[in-house]
Amino acid sequence: MDGILGAIISSFLFLFFAPADCRFENDQIQINKKITGFLGACCNYEVIEKKHFLFEKKLAEFKFEEDLYFKKKDVTIEDSCVQIHLVLKDYDYTENHYIAKDTILRIPLKK
């Protein structure tokens, strides 16, 4: 099987066997990259609250145009929102060099 039909069928079957792509985890929350299949859009993330040992509750979802990896000190939880500190690179074509942009994402949580 090849082509688009093969990609659709294999991504549907792969969805059940793929492990969660955990990008951040602490004792309160976990941030996973959602699996969207071979033809899916890039970079959908979900914030999950861990409850007890087995149960979890989805608190928020967000989409970002780049692949993100988080450090422990970059993610904080304040007043029902998750704050993520990022340093993004952008290319300045007029000056021909990269510019670092300091960014904070604030994601409201469902409680």
Backbone as a printed PyTorch tensor [residue, N CA C, xyz], in Angstrom:
tensor([[[  0.8400,  -1.1660,   0.0000],
         [  0.0000,   0.0000,   0.0000],
         [  0.8960,   1.2440,   0.0000]],

        [[  0.6310,   2.1290,  -0.8850],
         [  1.4180,   3.3520,  -0.9170],
         [  0.4920,   4.5310,  -1.2060]],

        [[  1.0570,   5.6870,  -1.1920],
         [  0.2760,   6.8860,  -1.4740],
         [ -0.4640,   7.3980,  -0.2530]],

        [[ -1.4540,   8.2000,  -0.5350],
         [ -2.1940,   8.8570,   0.5360],
         [ -3.0350,   7.8580,   1.3300]],

        [[ -3.6280,   6.8790,   0.6500],
         [ -4.4340,   5.8930,   1.3560],
         [ -3.5820,   5.0980,   2.3560]],

        [[ -2.3700,   4.7350,   1.9680],
         [ -1.4670,   4.0260,   2.8770],
         [ -1.0690,   4.8730,   4.0590]],

        [[ -0.8330,   6.1710,   3.8340],
         [ -0.4760,   7.0720,   4.9360],
         [ -1.6360,   7.2470,   5.9060]],

        [[ -2.8450,   7.3280,   5.3810],
         [ -4.0140,   7.4850,   6.2550],
         [ -4.2310,   6.2300,   7.1030]],

        [[ -4.1540,   5.0720,   6.4820],
         [ -4.3710,   3.8240,   7.2240],
         [ -3.2570,   3.5910,   8.2400]],

        [[ -2.0050,   3.8160,   7.8440],
         [ -0.9010,   3.5710,   8.7790],
         [ -0.8890,   4.5850,   9.9220]],

        [[ -1.2530,   5.8370,   9.6660],
         [ -1.2930,   6.8050,  10.7690],
         [ -2.4510,   6.4970,  11.7140]],

        [[ -3.5540,   5.9510,  11.2160],
         [ -4.6560,   5.5540,  12.0870],
         [ -4.2360,   4.3870,  12.9800]],

        [[ -3.5240,   3.4080,  12.4250],
         [ -3.0640,   2.2720,  13.2180],
         [ -1.9410,   2.6690,  14.1760]],

        [[ -1.0770,   3.5840,  13.7520],
         [  0.0420,   4.0450,  14.5700],
         [ -0.4510,   4.8310,  15.7830]],

        [[ -1.6220,   5.4410,  15.6760],
         [ -2.1840,   6.2520,  16.7550],
         [ -2.4010,   5.4340,  18.0260]],

        [[ -2.7590,   4.1580,  17.8960],
         [ -3.0330,   3.3270,  19.0570],
         [ -1.7700,   2.7930,  19.7300]],

        [[ -0.6610,   2.7130,  19.0070],
         [  0.5470,   2.1070,  19.5510],
         [  1.6590,   3.0990,  19.8610]],

        [[  1.4760,   4.3510,  19.5500],
         [  2.5230,   5.3470,  19.7520],
         [  2.5440,   5.8080,  21.2100]],

        [[  3.7180,   5.8740,  21.8220],
         [  3.7960,   6.3960,  23.1900],
         [  3.6420,   7.9160,  23.2010]],

        [[  3.2820,   8.4660,  24.3400],
         [  3.1390,   9.9160,  24.4700],
         [  4.5080,  10.5750,  24.3580]],

        [[  4.5670,  11.6730,  23.6280],
         [  5.8070,  12.4320,  23.4520],
         [  5.8480,  13.5120,  24.5320]],

        [[  6.4070,  13.1700,  25.6840],
         [  6.4230,  14.0650,  26.8430],
         [  7.5370,  15.0960,  26.6710]],

        [[  7.1670,  16.3780,  26.6840],
         [  8.1470,  17.4530,  26.5320],
         [  8.5010,  18.1080,  27.8630]],

        [[  7.6350,  17.9850,  28.8680],
         [  7.9110,  18.5330,  30.1900],
         [  7.0930,  17.7570,  31.2070]],

        [[  7.6870,  17.5440,  32.3890],
         [  6.9590,  16.8490,  33.4440],
         [  7.4940,  17.2870,  34.8040]],

        [[  6.5820,  17.6140,  35.7030],
         [  6.9390,  17.8190,  37.1030],
         [  5.8860,  17.1300,  37.9520]],

        [[  5.8400,  17.4320,  39.2410],
         [  4.9020,  16.7240,  40.1120],
         [  3.4510,  17.1760,  39.9280]],

        [[  3.2010,  18.3010,  39.2530],
         [  1.8440,  18.8140,  39.0620],
         [  1.3050,  18.5760,  37.6520]],

        [[  2.0840,  18.9320,  36.6410],
         [  1.5810,  18.8720,  35.2660],
         [  2.5530,  18.1240,  34.3640]],

        [[  2.0530,  17.8510,  33.1820],
         [  2.8440,  17.2200,  32.1330],
         [  2.4390,  17.8820,  30.8140]],

        [[  3.4210,  18.2310,  29.9730],
         [  3.1500,  18.8120,  28.6610],
         [  3.5730,  17.7910,  27.6130]],

        [[  2.6000,  17.3610,  26.8000],
         [  2.8530,  16.3700,  25.7610],
         [  2.6320,  16.9860,  24.3930]],

        [[  3.3930,  16.5010,  23.4360],
         [  3.1340,  16.8480,  22.0440],
         [  2.1290,  15.8320,  21.5230]],

        [[  1.0080,  16.3230,  20.9990],
         [ -0.0460,  15.4400,  20.5290],
         [  0.3890,  14.7570,  19.2350]],

        [[ -0.0030,  13.5150,  19.1030],
         [  0.3030,  12.7590,  17.8920],
         [ -0.8050,  13.0170,  16.8860]],

        [[ -0.4420,  13.5430,  15.7170],
         [ -1.4440,  13.8820,  14.7080],
         [ -1.3140,  13.0320,  13.4540]],

        [[ -0.4100,  12.0620,  13.4490],
         [ -0.2670,  11.1990,  12.2850],
         [  0.7300,  11.7470,  11.2880]],

        [[  0.9000,  11.0250,  10.2030],
         [  1.8910,  11.4030,   9.1970],
         [  1.4900,  12.6500,   8.4140]],

        [[  0.2180,  12.8460,   8.1920],
         [ -0.2530,  13.9820,   7.4060],
         [ -0.8220,  15.0910,   8.2770]],

        [[ -0.6420,  15.0120,   9.5740],
         [ -1.1990,  15.9950,  10.4850],
         [ -0.3590,  17.2620,  10.5650]],

        [[ -0.9690,  18.2870,  11.1090],
         [ -0.2730,  19.5600,  11.2980],
         [  0.7500,  19.4340,  12.4240]],

        [[  1.7300,  20.2970,  12.4000],
         [  2.8220,  20.2460,  13.3620],
         [  2.4530,  20.9410,  14.6690]],

        [[  2.9960,  20.4070,  15.7120],
         [  3.1840,  21.0990,  16.9720],
         [  1.9200,  21.4690,  17.7400]],

        [[  1.0640,  20.5080,  17.9690],
         [ -0.0520,  20.6670,  18.9020],
         [  0.3810,  20.0890,  20.2410]],

        [[  0.1590,  20.8470,  21.2990],
         [  0.5800,  20.4370,  22.6290],
         [ -0.6240,  20.3970,  23.5530]],

        [[ -0.5660,  19.5560,  24.5840],
         [ -1.6070,  19.5060,  25.5880],
         [ -0.9790,  19.5100,  26.9730]],

        [[ -1.6360,  20.2260,  27.8900],
         [ -1.1970,  20.3160,  29.2770],
         [ -2.1010,  19.3990,  30.0910]],

        [[ -1.4900,  18.4580,  30.8100],
         [ -2.2360,  17.4410,  31.5540],
         [ -1.8770,  17.5420,  33.0310]],

        [[ -2.9130,  17.5220,  33.8730],
         [ -2.7000,  17.4730,  35.3170],
         [ -2.7300,  16.0170,  35.7510]],

        [[ -1.7070,  15.6190,  36.4810],
         [ -1.6510,  14.2440,  36.9730],
         [ -2.4330,  14.1440,  38.2730]],

        [[ -3.3260,  13.1720,  38.3320],
         [ -4.1350,  12.9420,  39.5300],
         [ -3.8440,  11.5400,  40.0380]],

        [[ -3.5390,  11.4570,  41.3100],
         [ -3.2300,  10.1880,  41.9770],
         [ -2.1140,   9.4690,  41.2210]],

        [[ -2.3230,   8.2720,  40.7970],
         [ -1.2520,   7.5450,  40.1070],
         [ -1.6160,   7.2420,  38.6600]],

        [[ -2.8560,   6.9100,  38.4220],
         [ -3.2810,   6.4820,  37.0910],
         [ -4.0520,   7.5280,  36.3050]],

        [[ -4.7190,   8.4240,  36.9770],
         [ -5.6600,   9.3000,  36.3070],
         [ -5.0100,  10.6200,  35.9320]],

        [[ -5.5400,  11.2190,  34.8750],
         [ -5.0490,  12.5180,  34.4410],
         [ -6.2110,  13.3210,  33.8730]],

        [[ -6.0470,  14.6520,  33.9100],
         [ -7.0850,  15.5570,  33.4350],
         [ -6.4490,  16.5500,  32.4660]],

        [[ -7.0550,  16.6920,  31.2960],
         [ -6.5210,  17.6360,  30.3130],
         [ -6.9260,  19.0470,  30.7100]],

        [[ -5.9270,  19.9070,  30.9260],
         [ -6.1840,  21.2660,  31.3820],
         [ -6.2080,  22.2790,  30.2400]],

        [[ -5.3760,  22.0800,  29.2270],
         [ -5.2990,  23.0610,  28.1460],
         [ -4.6630,  22.4260,  26.9190]],

        [[ -4.8910,  23.0800,  25.7950],
         [ -4.2330,  22.7260,  24.5430],
         [ -3.7190,  24.0000,  23.9090]],

        [[ -2.5760,  23.9100,  23.2320],
         [ -2.0790,  25.0500,  22.4820],
         [ -1.2930,  24.5620,  21.2850]],

        [[ -1.1520,  25.4470,  20.3170],
         [ -0.4410,  25.1290,  19.0810],
         [  0.6710,  26.1540,  18.9080]],

        [[  1.8220,  25.6770,  18.5020],
         [  2.9620,  26.5550,  18.2560],
         [  3.5930,  26.1170,  16.9460]],

        [[  4.1720,  27.0220,  16.2130],
         [  4.6740,  26.7220,  14.8760],
         [  6.0220,  26.0060,  14.8680]],

        [[  6.6620,  25.8890,  16.0130],
         [  7.9670,  25.2340,  16.0890],
         [  7.9100,  24.0980,  17.0990]],

        [[  8.8510,  23.1740,  16.9750],
         [  9.0000,  22.1030,  17.9450],
         [  9.5850,  22.6900,  19.2240]],

        [[  8.9550,  22.4400,  20.3510],
         [  9.3950,  23.0180,  21.6200],
         [  9.8890,  21.9310,  22.5590]],

        [[ 10.9690,  22.2420,  23.2540],
         [ 11.4780,  21.4170,  24.3450],
         [ 11.6570,  22.3440,  25.5350]],

        [[ 11.2050,  21.9260,  26.7070],
         [ 11.1830,  22.8010,  27.8690],
         [ 12.1740,  22.3340,  28.9190]],

        [[ 12.7010,  23.3060,  29.6820],
         [ 13.5380,  23.0220,  30.8410],
         [ 12.6960,  23.2310,  32.0920]],

        [[ 13.1340,  22.6480,  33.1950],
         [ 12.3750,  22.7360,  34.4520],
         [ 12.1690,  24.1800,  34.9090]],

        [[ 13.1820,  25.0150,  34.7600],
         [ 13.0780,  26.3870,  35.2530],
         [ 12.2500,  27.2820,  34.3360]],

        [[ 11.9320,  26.8130,  33.1160],
         [ 11.2130,  27.6490,  32.1560],
         [  9.6910,  27.5630,  32.2870]],

        [[  9.1740,  26.5970,  33.0100],
         [  7.7260,  26.4040,  33.1200],
         [  7.3070,  26.6400,  34.5640]],

        [[  6.3650,  27.5630,  34.7590],
         [  5.8260,  27.8380,  36.0900],
         [  4.3000,  27.8570,  36.0150]],

        [[  3.6590,  27.5800,  37.1510],
         [  2.2060,  27.5980,  37.2360],
         [  1.8130,  28.6970,  38.2080]],

        [[  1.0310,  29.6640,  37.7100],
         [  0.5950,  30.7840,  38.5390],
         [ -0.8660,  31.1070,  38.2390]],

        [[ -1.6940,  31.1720,  39.2560],
         [ -3.0770,  31.6560,  39.1460],
         [ -3.8330,  31.0830,  37.9550]],

        [[ -3.9590,  29.7980,  37.9140],
         [ -4.6970,  29.0820,  36.8730],
         [ -4.1970,  29.3640,  35.4580]],

        [[ -2.8980,  29.5830,  35.3180],
         [ -2.3040,  29.6530,  33.9870],
         [ -0.8660,  29.1480,  34.0500]],

        [[ -0.4400,  28.5570,  32.9640],
         [  0.9240,  28.0550,  32.8430],
         [  1.7280,  29.1010,  32.0920]],

        [[  2.8800,  29.4770,  32.6530],
         [  3.7680,  30.4270,  31.9820],
         [  5.0030,  29.6730,  31.5000]],

        [[  5.2910,  29.8300,  30.2170],
         [  6.4430,  29.1620,  29.6100],
         [  7.3780,  30.2300,  29.0660]],

        [[  8.5960,  30.2260,  29.5580],
         [  9.6090,  31.1830,  29.1090],
         [ 10.4010,  30.5490,  27.9680]],

        [[ 10.4460,  31.2370,  26.8270],
         [ 11.1530,  30.7370,  25.6450],
         [ 12.0890,  31.8000,  25.1060]],

        [[ 13.1800,  31.3600,  24.5070],
         [ 14.0430,  32.2390,  23.7340],
         [ 14.0080,  31.7170,  22.3030]],

        [[ 13.4010,  32.5140,  21.4230],
         [ 13.2320,  32.1180,  20.0320],
         [ 14.2440,  32.8170,  19.1510]],

        [[ 14.6400,  32.1330,  18.0840],
         [ 15.5480,  32.7360,  17.1150],
         [ 14.7660,  33.1630,  15.8800]],

        [[ 15.0690,  34.3470,  15.3860],
         [ 14.4700,  34.8410,  14.1620],
         [ 15.5870,  35.4120,  13.2960]],

        [[ 15.4900,  35.2330,  11.9930],
         [ 16.5490,  35.7040,  11.1040],
         [ 16.1810,  37.0650,  10.5480]],

        [[ 17.0940,  38.0210,  10.6770],
         [ 16.9160,  39.3640,  10.1330],
         [ 17.5840,  39.3970,   8.7630]],

        [[ 16.7770,  39.4770,   7.7060],
         [ 17.3120,  39.4160,   6.3470],
         [ 18.0010,  40.7080,   5.9240]],

        [[ 17.6520,  41.8310,   6.5370],
         [ 18.3080,  43.0880,   6.1610],
         [ 19.7240,  43.1700,   6.7290]],

        [[ 19.9260,  42.6450,   7.9440],
         [ 21.2400,  42.6810,   8.5870],
         [ 22.0070,  41.3640,   8.4430]],

        [[ 21.3500,  40.3180,   7.9440],
         [ 21.9510,  38.9960,   7.7300],
         [ 22.5030,  38.3700,   9.0110]],

        [[ 21.6870,  38.3410,  10.0500],
         [ 22.0750,  37.6540,  11.2800],
         [ 20.8120,  37.2660,  12.0590]],

        [[ 21.0200,  36.3960,  13.0420],
         [ 19.9100,  35.9430,  13.8730],
         [ 19.6660,  36.9120,  15.0210]],

        [[ 18.4070,  37.0140,  15.4170],
         [ 18.0030,  37.8470,  16.5430],
         [ 17.3340,  36.9260,  17.5620]],

        [[ 17.7410,  37.0270,  18.8160],
         [ 17.1070,  36.2460,  19.8920],
         [ 15.9430,  37.0470,  20.4530]],

        [[ 14.7860,  36.4020,  20.5400],
         [ 13.5930,  37.0540,  21.0730],
         [ 13.1880,  36.3580,  22.3630]],

        [[ 13.1130,  37.1280,  23.4400],
         [ 12.6980,  36.6160,  24.7340],
         [ 11.1690,  36.6420,  24.7870]],

        [[ 10.5480,  35.4930,  25.0180],
         [  9.0980,  35.3650,  24.9110],
         [  8.5450,  34.6240,  26.1230]],

        [[  7.3670,  35.0240,  26.5670],
         [  6.6570,  34.2970,  27.6130],
         [  5.2740,  33.9300,  27.0780]],

        [[  4.9790,  32.6430,  27.0710],
         [  3.6510,  32.1570,  26.6860],
         [  2.8240,  32.0020,  27.9540]],

        [[  1.6180,  32.5200,  27.9480],
         [  0.6840,  32.3350,  29.0600],
         [ -0.4920,  31.5320,  28.5400]],

        [[ -0.6970,  30.3680,  29.1120],
         [ -1.7480,  29.4590,  28.6640],
         [ -2.7500,  29.2980,  29.7950]],

        [[ -3.9970,  29.7520,  29.6040],
         [ -5.0080,  29.6000,  30.6570],
         [ -5.4160,  28.1400,  30.8000]],

        [[ -5.6530,  27.7360,  32.0430],
         [ -6.0050,  26.3560,  32.3420],
         [ -7.4920,  26.2220,  32.6290]],

        [[ -8.0610,  25.0890,  32.2200],
         [ -9.4460,  24.7610,  32.5680],
         [ -9.4200,  24.0600,  33.9220]],

        [[-10.1950,  24.5070,  34.8450],
         [-10.2440,  23.8480,  36.1670],
         [-11.5920,  23.2870,  36.4270]]])
